[in-house]
């Protein structure tokens, strides 16, 4: 049996995590064992996810198998995109320049700010009463 050739990348965004495997193929994308267009309902999210593949012109070279967990659809899409970009760099380090120039290798560090004690939320305060 021949060894399975695959390239792995982990992506994170907000509270979402994506484990992405690139395998030589025809361009099929599976997310959590479901079809890509079923899991990500909007065209905007699907376009965002495909960007690293389009920039590096590798869209038809790989099948993508991914496991995403945590957060919402937008966070998962961002994590998925980062995972694809990192896996592409593992496949060919020469693609790093193009991916970095377009910002696909940058981990978006923005997280939800924690709620503070004595306050209604992270920054919102309870209504002030003079008397």
N, C-alpha and C positions, 0 to 999 in steps of 0.2 A: 504494500500500500504506500502511495506517495504521501509525503508530508504535506499538510495543509499550509499553503502560503497565505499568511494574513498579516496585516499591519494594524496595530492597536493604538488608540488614543483616548484619553480621558478628558471630558469637558465638564466644567462646572459653571453655574450661573445662578445667582440668588441661592435658593435651597435645592436646586435641581442638580442631578448628576447624570452624565451620559457616558456609557462605555461603548466605544465605536470600533468595529472591526471592518477593515477594508479587505476584500478578497477579490482576486482577479475574476472579472465577469463582464456583464453587459450593461450595468447601470441600474440594476434593481435595488430598491431600498426597502428594508424591513425594519420596523420599530416595534419592540416588544412582541415579536411574532405576528404583527399585523401589517397590512399594507400602509405605505408611507402616506398616501392621500387620504386614508381613512383616519389615521392617528392624528395628523396635523390637518385640520379642516380648512384653514384659510390659505389662499394662494400667497399671501404676504409671508407667512411663516415658512412655507415650502420654498419660496424664493430665497429667503434669508439663509436657510439651511444649505441650499445648493451652491451658494456663492463661492466657497473655497474650491469646489470642483470646477466651476465655470472659469474662474480666474486662472487656474492651473491647467485647464483643458484636459481634465482626467475624468469627466462625467461618464463616458461610455466605457472606461477601462475597468471599473470596479463595481462589485456588488457590495452594498453596505448593510451590515447587520448591527443593530444597536439595541442597547437596553437603557431605557431612561427611567428615572425615578425621582420623586420629590417635586415640590413646587407646582406651578401651573404650566400651561402650554407654552407661553412666551419664554419663560425661564428654561424650560426643557429644550426649546428650539435653539436658544443661545448656547446652551451646554452642548447640544448636538453639533452645532457649527464649529465650536472650539475643538471638540473631539475629532471631527473630520479633518480639520486643519492640522492637528498634532499627528494624526495617523499618516497624512500625506507627507509630512516632514520626515517621519520614520521611513516611509517608502523611498523618498528621494530628497536628500537634504538640500539640493539645489533649488527646490521649490520654496524654501524658507524665505528668501528675499521678497518674492512676489506676495506671499501670504502675509508677511510682517508689514509690508508697505500698505496693504489694504486693511490692516488691523485685525486680521483673523486669528492671530496667535496671542492676542492680549486677553487676559482673564479679566472680565468685568467685575471689579471688586465691590460694586455697590450692593449692600445688604440692607435688610430692614433694620432700622434703629430700634433698640430695645426700649420698652416702656419703663419710665422712671417712677419711683414711689412718690406718692403725693400729687401725681399728675394723671390726667385722663388718658394720655397716650405718651408717645415719645417726647413730644414738645408741647402739646396742647395742655392747658391748665384747666382746672375746674373753675366754674364761674365765681368771680370775685364778688363778695358781699360786704359792703361797708358797715352795715348794721345787722 
